[in-house]
Every structure is written in structure tokens, then in C-alpha cells.
Amino acid sequence: MTKIHILFLAMVPYVSTTEGITVTIRPVYLDQESDILNHRFVFAYYVKIENNSLDEVQLLRRRWLIKEVNGRVQEVEGDGVVGKQPILGPGKKHEYNSFCVLTTFEGTMEGSYLMERQDGKRFRATIPLFNLRAAAN
């Protein structure tokens, strides 16, 4: 097992399922990328989206709500995830990772993915609320 796989397994998972779409998030604090004196706290998060439904779905858009302990709130919306709008057949999954930068040592993220079935029906798959804590993930 590689060091990355061991790190991934050690991270706390946050899981949510909506209409057969399961979203698993595993956040981690990036100490080497952070700068405490300049209030820059960097977190990576690893995402797995699994289609446990009987229908093919496409991820069209994402919406994130990022909250810091100082009351600052950021809303981030856009097409797809990391430049992709993946199509997931039944039993398939899509994985990616990204990051966010906070000005405080602690915060939360949550959100949703706009999904579309082959018949054109759209729904929002919940991204579970997860904690970001410097040196704790």
C-alpha cells in the first residue's frame, strides 16, 4: 500500500446519499502549504461520487458553501468539477480532489451537485457538511 493510500484511509469520511448518488468527502489539513502567521490555512478534500442508482447520471454543476469560524462565508458555484462534467453509469464512480484556503484555523464546507438523468430529470445530490480543522484532519 502506498503512502497516499494509507493517508486516504486515515482521513475521516463524511458521507451523504441522495437519489442513489453517494458522495464521500475526506478532508485533510495541508500543514506544509499553510502559513499560520499570515492566516492562510490550506485544506485538501478528496471526493468520491458513486452512482448506486439504476440510471445513468451526469454531474452538471457544483455549489459549495464555505464557512469560517470568524463568520466569513463564501459561496462557490460553477460548471462540473475540476473542469469535468462526468457521466456515471449505474455502479460507476468518479473521484477527484481539490483544495480550499481559509483565513481561520477552522471552518466547514457543504454543498450540492446538480445531476441530470438520461430522461432529463434534474436533482441536487447533497455534499455532506464536513469539518476543516488545522492539524486535526
Short mmCIF file of the C-alpha atoms (twelve columns), coordinates in Angstrom:
data_MODEL
# 
_entry.id   MODEL 
# 
loop_
_atom_site.group_PDB 
_atom_site.id 
_atom_site.type_symbol 
_atom_site.label_atom_id 
_atom_site.label_alt_id 
_atom_site.label_comp_id 
_atom_site.label_asym_id 
_atom_site.label_seq_id 
_atom_site.Cartn_x 
_atom_site.Cartn_y 
_atom_site.Cartn_z 
_atom_site.pdbx_PDB_model_num 
ATOM 1   C CA . MET A 1   0.000   0.000  0.000   1 
ATOM 2   C CA . THR A 2   1.376   3.413  -0.959  1 
ATOM 3   C CA . LYS A 3   1.746   6.369  1.388   1 
ATOM 4   C CA . ILE A 4   -1.094  8.198  -0.403  1 
ATOM 5   C CA . HIS A 5   -3.454  5.222  0.036   1 
ATOM 6   C CA . ILE A 6   -2.608  4.997  3.741   1 
ATOM 7   C CA . LEU A 7   -3.217  8.758  4.141   1 
ATOM 8   C CA . PHE A 8   -6.575  8.478  2.335   1 
ATOM 9   C CA . LEU A 9   -7.700  5.607  4.563   1 
ATOM 10  C CA . ALA A 10  -6.715  7.546  7.697   1 
ATOM 11  C CA . MET A 11  -8.826  10.615 6.814   1 
ATOM 12  C CA . VAL A 12  -12.271 10.915 8.400   1 
ATOM 13  C CA . PRO A 13  -15.026 10.210 5.826   1 
ATOM 14  C CA . TYR A 14  -18.211 12.271 5.549   1 
ATOM 15  C CA . VAL A 15  -20.959 10.537 3.539   1 
ATOM 16  C CA . SER A 16  -24.319 11.543 2.072   1 
ATOM 17  C CA . THR A 17  -26.700 9.743  -0.323  1 
ATOM 18  C CA . THR A 18  -29.358 11.424 -2.479  1 
ATOM 19  C CA . GLU A 19  -31.480 9.505  -5.015  1 
ATOM 20  C CA . GLY A 20  -28.865 6.743  -5.219  1 
ATOM 21  C CA . ILE A 21  -25.882 9.093  -5.569  1 
ATOM 22  C CA . THR A 22  -23.418 8.685  -2.696  1 
ATOM 23  C CA . VAL A 23  -20.909 11.463 -2.064  1 
ATOM 24  C CA . THR A 24  -17.957 10.724 0.228   1 
ATOM 25  C CA . ILE A 25  -15.623 13.526 1.317   1 
ATOM 26  C CA . ARG A 26  -12.292 13.079 3.108   1 
ATOM 27  C CA . PRO A 27  -10.661 16.384 4.153   1 
ATOM 28  C CA . VAL A 28  -7.062  16.849 5.244   1 
ATOM 29  C CA . TYR A 29  -5.105  19.831 6.565   1 
ATOM 30  C CA . LEU A 30  -2.021  20.699 4.490   1 
ATOM 31  C CA . ASP A 31  0.490   21.936 7.044   1 
ATOM 32  C CA . GLN A 32  3.319   22.499 4.529   1 
ATOM 33  C CA . GLU A 33  1.082   24.682 2.334   1 
ATOM 34  C CA . SER A 34  -0.277  26.736 5.239   1 
ATOM 35  C CA . ASP A 35  1.147   29.898 6.809   1 
ATOM 36  C CA . ILE A 36  -0.208  30.435 10.317  1 
ATOM 37  C CA . LEU A 37  1.396   33.870 10.778  1 
ATOM 38  C CA . ASN A 38  -0.337  35.143 7.620   1 
ATOM 39  C CA . HIS A 39  -3.688  33.483 8.452   1 
ATOM 40  C CA . ARG A 40  -3.520  31.088 5.497   1 
ATOM 41  C CA . PHE A 41  -4.826  27.606 6.325   1 
ATOM 42  C CA . VAL A 42  -4.894  25.212 3.372   1 
ATOM 43  C CA . PHE A 43  -7.094  22.121 3.245   1 
ATOM 44  C CA . ALA A 44  -7.377  19.436 0.582   1 
ATOM 45  C CA . TYR A 45  -10.501 17.363 0.188   1 
ATOM 46  C CA . TYR A 46  -10.867 14.077 -1.648  1 
ATOM 47  C CA . VAL A 47  -14.242 13.358 -3.243  1 
ATOM 48  C CA . LYS A 48  -15.807 10.105 -4.393  1 
ATOM 49  C CA . ILE A 49  -19.172 10.237 -6.188  1 
ATOM 50  C CA . GLU A 50  -20.815 6.831  -6.627  1 
ATOM 51  C CA . ASN A 51  -23.877 6.068  -8.730  1 
ATOM 52  C CA . ASN A 52  -25.827 3.390  -6.848  1 
ATOM 53  C CA . SER A 53  -28.988 4.022  -8.859  1 
ATOM 54  C CA . LEU A 54  -30.257 2.159  -11.928 1 
ATOM 55  C CA . ASP A 55  -29.956 5.232  -14.163 1 
ATOM 56  C CA . GLU A 56  -27.030 6.944  -15.852 1 
ATOM 57  C CA . VAL A 57  -26.448 10.452 -14.454 1 
ATOM 58  C CA . GLN A 58  -24.297 13.401 -15.419 1 
ATOM 59  C CA . LEU A 59  -22.823 15.906 -12.978 1 
ATOM 60  C CA . LEU A 60  -23.571 19.335 -14.455 1 
ATOM 61  C CA . ARG A 61  -22.764 21.885 -11.748 1 
ATOM 62  C CA . ARG A 62  -21.400 22.260 -8.231  1 
ATOM 63  C CA . ARG A 63  -22.302 24.602 -5.376  1 
ATOM 64  C CA . TRP A 64  -20.156 24.988 -2.252  1 
ATOM 65  C CA . LEU A 65  -20.838 26.906 0.934   1 
ATOM 66  C CA . ILE A 66  -17.620 27.563 2.888   1 
ATOM 67  C CA . LYS A 67  -17.921 28.938 6.417   1 
ATOM 68  C CA . GLU A 68  -15.097 30.109 8.680   1 
ATOM 69  C CA . VAL A 69  -15.237 30.472 12.475  1 
ATOM 70  C CA . ASN A 70  -14.897 34.267 12.149  1 
ATOM 71  C CA . GLY A 71  -18.281 34.397 10.372  1 
ATOM 72  C CA . ARG A 72  -16.901 34.749 6.836   1 
ATOM 73  C CA . VAL A 73  -18.987 32.816 4.279   1 
ATOM 74  C CA . GLN A 74  -18.059 32.075 0.673   1 
ATOM 75  C CA . GLU A 75  -20.380 30.626 -1.929  1 
ATOM 76  C CA . VAL A 76  -18.736 28.968 -4.930  1 
ATOM 77  C CA . GLU A 77  -20.740 27.845 -7.965  1 
ATOM 78  C CA . GLY A 78  -19.712 26.618 -11.368 1 
ATOM 79  C CA . ASP A 79  -19.892 24.031 -14.093 1 
ATOM 80  C CA . GLY A 80  -18.768 20.495 -13.282 1 
ATOM 81  C CA . VAL A 81  -15.868 19.564 -11.036 1 
ATOM 82  C CA . VAL A 82  -12.215 20.371 -11.804 1 
ATOM 83  C CA . GLY A 83  -13.130 21.106 -15.412 1 
ATOM 84  C CA . LYS A 84  -15.210 17.960 -15.992 1 
ATOM 85  C CA . GLN A 85  -18.885 17.070 -16.213 1 
ATOM 86  C CA . PRO A 86  -18.586 13.332 -15.670 1 
ATOM 87  C CA . ILE A 87  -21.215 10.816 -16.755 1 
ATOM 88  C CA . LEU A 88  -21.675 7.964  -14.291 1 
ATOM 89  C CA . GLY A 89  -23.398 4.778  -15.359 1 
ATOM 90  C CA . PRO A 90  -25.063 2.544  -12.791 1 
ATOM 91  C CA . GLY A 91  -22.424 1.189  -10.376 1 
ATOM 92  C CA . LYS A 92  -19.769 3.652  -11.606 1 
ATOM 93  C CA . LYS A 93  -17.889 6.298  -9.643  1 
ATOM 94  C CA . HIS A 94  -15.923 9.489  -10.204 1 
ATOM 95  C CA . GLU A 95  -13.118 10.627 -7.920  1 
ATOM 96  C CA . TYR A 96  -11.255 13.918 -7.741  1 
ATOM 97  C CA . ASN A 97  -9.531  16.170 -5.243  1 
ATOM 98  C CA . SER A 98  -9.375  19.878 -4.733  1 
ATOM 99  C CA . PHE A 99  -8.498  22.361 -2.007  1 
ATOM 100 C CA . CYS A 100 -9.645  25.491 -0.218  1 
ATOM 101 C CA . VAL A 101 -7.866  28.201 1.737   1 
ATOM 102 C CA . LEU A 102 -9.309  29.597 4.961   1 
ATOM 103 C CA . THR A 103 -8.218  32.655 6.920   1 
ATOM 104 C CA . THR A 104 -9.061  30.867 10.183  1 
ATOM 105 C CA . PHE A 105 -7.859  27.582 11.660  1 
ATOM 106 C CA . GLU A 106 -11.340 26.068 11.493  1 
ATOM 107 C CA . GLY A 107 -14.389 26.031 9.246   1 
ATOM 108 C CA . THR A 108 -16.883 23.877 7.390   1 
ATOM 109 C CA . MET A 109 -17.842 23.110 3.811   1 
ATOM 110 C CA . GLU A 110 -21.042 21.687 2.359   1 
ATOM 111 C CA . GLY A 111 -22.950 21.915 -0.871  1 
ATOM 112 C CA . SER A 112 -24.576 20.070 -3.727  1 
ATOM 113 C CA . TYR A 113 -24.049 18.743 -7.232  1 
ATOM 114 C CA . LEU A 114 -26.672 19.366 -9.909  1 
ATOM 115 C CA . MET A 115 -27.202 15.978 -11.531 1 
ATOM 116 C CA . GLU A 116 -29.188 15.063 -14.654 1 
ATOM 117 C CA . ARG A 117 -30.630 11.661 -15.563 1 
ATOM 118 C CA . GLN A 118 -30.886 10.440 -19.157 1 
ATOM 119 C CA . ASP A 119 -34.595 11.345 -19.213 1 
ATOM 120 C CA . GLY A 120 -33.680 14.978 -18.462 1 
ATOM 121 C CA . LYS A 121 -34.821 14.902 -14.820 1 
ATOM 122 C CA . ARG A 122 -32.513 17.014 -12.654 1 
ATOM 123 C CA . PHE A 123 -31.882 16.821 -8.936  1 
ATOM 124 C CA . ARG A 124 -29.366 18.058 -6.385  1 
ATOM 125 C CA . ALA A 125 -27.111 15.472 -4.760  1 
ATOM 126 C CA . THR A 126 -26.115 16.618 -1.291  1 
ATOM 127 C CA . ILE A 127 -22.452 17.134 -0.462  1 
ATOM 128 C CA . PRO A 128 -22.296 16.398 3.279   1 
ATOM 129 C CA . LEU A 129 -21.248 19.067 5.760   1 
ATOM 130 C CA . PHE A 130 -17.631 18.406 6.721   1 
ATOM 131 C CA . ASN A 131 -15.250 19.981 9.200   1 
ATOM 132 C CA . LEU A 132 -11.961 21.647 8.376   1 
ATOM 133 C CA . ARG A 133 -9.610  21.955 11.368  1 
ATOM 134 C CA . ALA A 134 -5.942  22.839 11.190  1 
ATOM 135 C CA . ALA A 135 -3.786  19.887 12.288  1 
ATOM 136 C CA . ALA A 136 -6.899  17.807 13.144  1 
ATOM 137 C CA . ASN A 137 -7.929  16.057 9.899   1 
# 
